[in-house]
Amino acid sequence: MDEIYEPAWKKVGSWKKVDPGQKSLTPVQIPFTGSSGNLELNKEHYLSLEKHQKKIQRKIKKLKPGKYHLSIK
């Protein structure tokens, strides 16, 4: 993957909702399917765990420039 995706990798798991009345963005918990099949909400941010941070850092190290080519046809 191209290095232009680095900002996206750094924000993995960070979701926000728009509140037009307040003109603000507020963080939201991410829903997921638990081991029993129930819909659950994350109590902590994805990147708050060290193992997830290391995984993302490994992905970022593999990014190379010049791989993304936008061709207009």
Helices and strands as residue ranges (DSSP letters): G 3-5, H 6-10, E 16-19, E 24-27, E 31-33, E 39-41, G 46-48, H 50-61
